[in-house]
Amino acid sequence: MITNWDDAYANGDYIKGAAEFPGMWAKLASAFRDEMAASGRAELDIAYGNAARERYDLFLPEGTPKGVVVFVHGGYWKAFDKSTWSHLARGAVARGWAVCLPSYILAPDARLSDITRQIGAAIDHVANRISGPIHLTGHSAGGHLVSRMNCVTSPLSAATQERIKNTVSISGLHDLRPLLKTAMNDVLKLDEAEAIAESAALTRPHLPCSITCWVGADERPEFVRQNDLLANIWTGLGAATRAVEAPDKHHFDVIADLADPDSDLVACLLHPIEPEDA
């Protein structure tokens, strides 16, 4: 039984060298942007709304894209922006896909329902720029947001929704009600009604739906529970789902394989679940 919900979501406290990761991510991201810009395959700070943070970066493969992958960053809806994660586009770009990384207005300046709408607007916008299938992935809070795009209450346009062919929610939070018991809710300002409305596990998937819930085996138990939760519930509601625990991965390094075009994570992202895999 969990009695300390702040501890349940305290990832960095249980990761050796946790403080070093943000700087490492930023350095890798900057180098990747420079590399892609030098080859003419980076379009940066594309506006999808009027606010300063309503921007996305778009990285293009050589030749015509097979489709577009959208990566939504984490940070408990209150930290980071797109510039920290550019390098995670490398794997899908090398496989011939365009990759979009949006920023969004953070809490407390935006409620979670507002952030959900922003991500929908970003995906709708890039869908008008890149043709073909749309695959979604996101980490932690970003895993929550890409899962929300697959709900019957998704803010996506009908045309965009029909192009969503696969989603990988990495360390996603799918039932937000426990966050009501945490100190971070002083920033998030969730109430019970919004927590329920914004929880993918508490609504129905838009069908057809292919979604993998991916978590590090060494993550906090609450993240493993949340990972299994959505796959379990949505299987019963008609979605093609699977739950994966990546061996020897914690909350901060579970996303690293997105940069490796030969990784199992990239393969999972680029290939929707087949009936025999579910």
LOVEXPA-962577 format. One record per residue (C-alpha): residue number from 1; x, z, y. Coordinates in Angstrom, 3 decimals, decimal comma, always signed. Last residue first. Example, Ala and Ser with C-alpha at 12.3 -4.5 7.8 and 13.67 -1.06 7.14 Angstrom:
% LOVEXPA-962577
<2 <+13,670 +7,140 -1,060>>
<1 <+12,300 +7,800 -4,500>>
This chain:
% LOVEXPA-962577
<278 <-1,314 -28,827 -8,175>>
<277 <+1,457 -31,062 -9,493>>
<276 <-0,703 -33,118 -11,915>>
<275 <-3,130 -33,912 -9,105>>
<274 <-0,317 -35,224 -6,876>>
<273 <+0,755 -33,111 -3,932>>
<272 <+1,811 -35,156 -0,931>>
<271 <+5,435 -36,369 -0,815>>
<270 <+7,424 -36,091 +2,429>>
<269 <+7,308 -32,326 +2,814>>
<268 <+8,043 -31,545 -0,835>>
<267 <+11,022 -33,909 -0,825>>
<266 <+12,265 -32,264 +2,372>>
<265 <+12,001 -28,830 +0,762>>
<264 <+13,639 -29,962 -2,479>>
<263 <+16,683 -30,970 -0,484>>
<262 <+18,247 -34,443 -0,387>>
<261 <+17,524 -35,141 +3,287>>
<260 <+19,113 -31,803 +4,255>>
<259 <+18,070 -30,563 +7,714>>
<258 <+14,762 -29,225 +6,388>>
<257 <+16,954 -27,186 +4,026>>
<256 <+17,644 -24,633 +6,757>>
<255 <+14,028 -23,446 +6,935>>
<254 <+14,390 -20,583 +4,426>>
<253 <+17,459 -19,358 +6,323>>
<252 <+15,786 -16,964 +8,773>>
<251 <+12,990 -15,546 +6,628>>
<250 <+15,139 -15,015 +3,542>>
<249 <+16,202 -17,429 +0,809>>
<248 <+17,830 -16,568 -2,529>>
<247 <+15,301 -18,546 -4,564>>
<246 <+12,583 -20,516 -2,734>>
<245 <+9,174 -19,076 -3,614>>
<244 <+6,680 -21,940 -3,840>>
<243 <+2,885 -21,835 -3,687>>
<242 <+0,901 -24,974 -4,489>>
<241 <-2,236 -26,511 -3,118>>
<240 <-4,546 -29,507 -3,512>>
<239 <-7,608 -28,355 -1,585>>
<238 <-11,048 -27,966 -3,170>>
<237 <-12,208 -24,565 -1,960>>
<236 <-10,885 -22,619 -4,947>>
<235 <-7,411 -23,994 -4,341>>
<234 <-7,862 -22,922 -0,719>>
<233 <-8,016 -19,255 -1,665>>
<232 <-4,941 -19,128 -3,894>>
<231 <-2,704 -21,334 -1,763>>
<230 <-3,708 -19,350 +1,312>>
<229 <-2,990 -15,954 -0,226>>
<228 <+0,251 -16,780 -2,021>>
<227 <+2,105 -17,272 +1,248>>
<226 <+0,486 -14,243 +2,879>>
<225 <+1,642 -12,062 -0,008>>
<224 <+5,179 -13,464 +0,152>>
<223 <+5,193 -12,834 +3,898>>
<222 <+3,995 -9,254 +3,382>>
<221 <+6,695 -8,640 +0,772>>
<220 <+9,456 -9,286 +3,332>>
<219 <+11,459 -12,369 +2,432>>
<218 <+13,951 -12,619 -0,427>>
<217 <+11,946 -15,192 -2,422>>
<216 <+11,805 -17,369 +0,669>>
<215 <+8,383 -18,830 +1,322>>
<214 <+6,645 -22,191 +0,900>>
<213 <+2,872 -22,691 +0,986>>
<212 <+2,280 -26,319 +0,048>>
<211 <-0,745 -28,158 +1,395>>
<210 <-2,568 -31,349 +0,413>>
<209 <-6,077 -31,522 +1,888>>
<208 <-8,906 -33,965 +1,287>>
<207 <-10,804 -32,207 +2,651>>
<206 <-10,776 -30,066 +5,778>>
<205 <-9,940 -26,625 +4,473>>
<204 <-12,437 -23,781 +4,801>>
<203 <-12,060 -20,632 +6,861>>
<202 <-10,711 -17,137 +6,314>>
<201 <-7,371 -18,195 +4,832>>
<200 <-6,723 -20,373 +7,880>>
<199 <-6,937 -17,350 +10,154>>
<198 <-7,662 -18,297 +13,784>>
<197 <-11,379 -17,444 +13,700>>
<196 <-10,745 -14,112 +11,974>>
<195 <-8,022 -12,998 +14,374>>
<194 <-10,121 -14,258 +17,285>>
<193 <-13,096 -12,107 +16,292>>
<192 <-10,921 -9,087 +15,533>>
<191 <-9,191 -9,088 +18,897>>
<190 <-5,770 -10,569 +19,472>>
<189 <-3,897 -9,610 +22,619>>
<188 <-0,705 -11,355 +21,465>>
<187 <+1,516 -9,222 +23,697>>
<186 <+0,117 -5,754 +22,934>>
<185 <-0,505 -7,264 +19,503>>
<184 <+3,230 -7,013 +18,950>>
<183 <+2,763 -3,278 +18,386>>
<182 <+1,033 -3,983 +15,091>>
<181 <-2,359 -3,003 +13,630>>
<180 <-4,227 -6,064 +14,939>>
<179 <-1,519 -8,092 +13,208>>
<178 <-3,138 -7,171 +9,880>>
<177 <-6,121 -9,396 +10,823>>
<176 <-4,056 -12,565 +11,104>>
<175 <-4,691 -13,933 +7,621>>
<174 <-2,669 -17,137 +7,125>>
<173 <+0,780 -16,220 +8,345>>
<172 <+3,202 -18,937 +7,298>>
<171 <+6,585 -18,459 +5,676>>
<170 <+6,893 -22,262 +5,599>>
<169 <+3,558 -24,087 +5,740>>
<168 <+4,153 -27,519 +4,237>>
<167 <+1,450 -30,046 +5,067>>
<166 <+0,555 -33,466 +3,667>>
<165 <-1,613 -36,488 +4,413>>
<164 <-2,867 -35,863 +7,944>>
<163 <-4,065 -39,363 +8,946>>
<162 <-7,762 -38,519 +8,661>>
<161 <-7,290 -35,637 +11,075>>
<160 <-5,835 -37,983 +13,688>>
<159 <-8,941 -40,177 +13,745>>
<158 <-11,276 -37,167 +13,733>>
<157 <-9,493 -35,683 +16,732>>
<156 <-7,560 -32,523 +16,001>>
<155 <-8,902 -29,145 +17,151>>
<154 <-9,177 -27,939 +13,532>>
<153 <-12,329 -25,969 +12,689>>
<152 <-12,643 -27,586 +9,247>>
<151 <-9,121 -26,290 +8,731>>
<150 <-6,052 -28,469 +8,155>>
<149 <-4,685 -28,083 +11,694>>
<148 <-4,878 -24,329 +11,161>>
<147 <-2,255 -24,640 +8,412>>
<146 <+0,058 -26,280 +10,940>>
<145 <-0,422 -23,343 +13,303>>
<144 <+0,115 -20,606 +10,725>>
<143 <+3,326 -22,221 +9,542>>
<142 <+4,386 -22,387 +13,183>>
<141 <+3,855 -18,635 +13,432>>
<140 <+6,244 -18,421 +10,454>>
<139 <+7,785 -21,894 +10,208>>
<138 <+6,066 -25,228 +10,623>>
<137 <+5,394 -28,423 +8,740>>
<136 <+3,021 -31,323 +9,171>>
<135 <+2,915 -34,825 +7,725>>
<134 <+1,223 -37,671 +9,587>>
<133 <+0,703 -41,032 +7,884>>
<132 <+1,205 -44,323 +9,710>>
<131 <+1,531 -45,230 +13,361>>
<130 <+3,686 -43,492 +15,948>>
<129 <+2,729 -43,305 +19,631>>
<128 <-0,988 -42,499 +19,433>>
<127 <-0,333 -39,947 +16,697>>
<126 <+2,218 -38,357 +19,048>>
<125 <-0,587 -37,454 +21,441>>
<124 <-3,036 -36,224 +18,810>>
<123 <-0,290 -34,019 +17,370>>
<122 <+0,522 -32,548 +20,787>>
<121 <-3,166 -31,967 +21,561>>
<120 <-3,694 -30,169 +18,255>>
<119 <-0,658 -28,025 +18,963>>
<118 <-2,127 -27,142 +22,345>>
<117 <-5,513 -26,281 +20,830>>
<116 <-3,900 -23,846 +18,397>>
<115 <-1,930 -22,338 +21,283>>
<114 <-5,169 -21,708 +23,181>>
<113 <-6,688 -19,992 +20,130>>
<112 <-3,568 -17,848 +19,920>>
<111 <-4,051 -16,710 +23,508>>
<110 <-1,765 -18,123 +26,162>>
<109 <+0,310 -16,450 +28,878>>
<108 <+0,792 -13,436 +26,583>>
<107 <+1,745 -15,314 +24,477>>
<106 <+3,649 -18,579 +24,632>>
<105 <+2,730 -21,956 +26,081>>
<104 <+3,746 -24,634 +23,601>>
<103 <+6,829 -26,578 +22,587>>
<102 <+6,491 -29,579 +20,326>>
<101 <+8,919 -31,034 +17,760>>
<100 <+8,083 -34,573 +16,623>>
<99 <+9,936 -36,276 +13,773>>
<98 <+9,936 -40,006 +13,021>>
<97 <+10,371 -40,751 +9,336>>
<96 <+12,911 -42,941 +7,536>>
<95 <+14,423 -40,501 +5,050>>
<94 <+17,296 -39,687 +7,403>>
<93 <+14,686 -38,737 +10,004>>
<92 <+13,036 -36,383 +7,486>>
<91 <+16,264 -34,500 +6,800>>
<90 <+17,597 -34,442 +10,354>>
<89 <+14,482 -33,057 +12,040>>
<88 <+15,641 -29,481 +11,423>>
<87 <+18,467 -30,159 +13,874>>
<86 <+16,016 -30,065 +16,796>>
<85 <+15,090 -26,405 +16,204>>
<84 <+16,196 -24,370 +19,217>>
<83 <+15,074 -26,943 +21,807>>
<82 <+11,424 -26,839 +20,714>>
<81 <+10,744 -23,414 +22,205>>
<80 <+11,474 -19,788 +21,377>>
<79 <+9,325 -16,632 +21,581>>
<78 <+5,747 -15,355 +21,827>>
<77 <+3,715 -17,113 +19,114>>
<76 <+5,384 -14,820 +16,548>>
<75 <+8,648 -16,749 +16,990>>
<74 <+7,847 -19,871 +15,004>>
<73 <+8,393 -23,564 +15,588>>
<72 <+6,010 -26,415 +14,830>>
<71 <+7,522 -29,430 +13,036>>
<70 <+5,532 -32,683 +13,155>>
<69 <+6,494 -35,441 +10,718>>
<68 <+5,635 -39,003 +11,686>>
<67 <+5,132 -42,137 +9,630>>
<66 <+7,313 -44,602 +7,716>>
<65 <+9,134 -45,171 +10,999>>
<64 <+10,255 -48,746 +11,790>>
<63 <+14,024 -49,145 +11,790>>
<62 <+16,657 -46,438 +12,089>>
<61 <+14,834 -43,160 +12,328>>
<60 <+13,347 -41,731 +15,515>>
<59 <+13,465 -38,268 +17,033>>
<58 <+10,641 -37,182 +19,326>>
<57 <+10,837 -34,139 +21,573>>
<56 <+7,641 -32,465 +22,722>>
<55 <+6,230 -31,131 +25,961>>
<54 <+3,424 -28,793 +26,957>>
<53 <+5,859 -26,126 +28,165>>
<52 <+5,664 -27,182 +31,818>>
<51 <+1,869 -27,316 +31,727>>
<50 <-0,003 -30,590 +32,283>>
<49 <-0,402 -31,796 +28,720>>
<48 <+1,251 -34,014 +26,088>>
<47 <+4,382 -34,600 +28,148>>
<46 <+7,393 -36,131 +26,393>>
<45 <+10,387 -33,872 +26,968>>
<44 <+12,938 -35,875 +24,991>>
<43 <+12,933 -39,278 +23,332>>
<42 <+15,852 -39,429 +20,913>>
<41 <+16,880 -42,520 +18,916>>
<40 <+19,218 -44,222 +21,373>>
<39 <+22,283 -43,647 +19,178>>
<38 <+23,885 -41,325 +21,737>>
<37 <+20,557 -39,524 +22,118>>
<36 <+20,460 -38,831 +18,374>>
<35 <+23,941 -37,323 +18,323>>
<34 <+23,361 -35,300 +21,488>>
<33 <+20,074 -33,988 +20,112>>
<32 <+21,791 -33,053 +16,831>>
<31 <+24,578 -31,187 +18,629>>
<30 <+22,056 -29,252 +20,713>>
<29 <+20,057 -28,250 +17,644>>
<28 <+23,119 -27,036 +15,741>>
<27 <+24,208 -24,897 +18,691>>
<26 <+20,707 -23,506 +19,262>>
<25 <+20,298 -22,619 +15,585>>
<24 <+23,650 -20,809 +15,510>>
<23 <+22,780 -18,834 +18,629>>
<22 <+19,412 -17,857 +17,188>>
<21 <+20,978 -16,862 +13,819>>
<20 <+23,658 -14,428 +14,951>>
<19 <+21,310 -11,491 +15,582>>
<18 <+20,184 -11,533 +11,947>>
<17 <+23,673 -10,814 +10,635>>
<16 <+22,307 -9,264 +7,444>>
<15 <+18,542 -9,716 +7,263>>
<14 <+16,235 -6,720 +6,740>>
<13 <+15,766 -5,601 +10,340>>
<12 <+15,414 -9,235 +11,359>>
<11 <+12,154 -9,697 +9,489>>
<10 <+10,096 -6,854 +10,918>>
<9 <+6,594 -7,968 +9,830>>
<8 <+5,987 -5,209 +7,278>>
<7 <+7,854 -2,753 +9,512>>
<6 <+5,278 -3,172 +12,266>>
<5 <+2,552 -2,853 +9,634>>
<4 <+3,634 +0,629 +8,575>>
<3 <+1,119 +1,851 +5,972>>
<2 <+1,342 -0,949 +3,428>>
<1 <+0,000 +0,000 +0,000>>
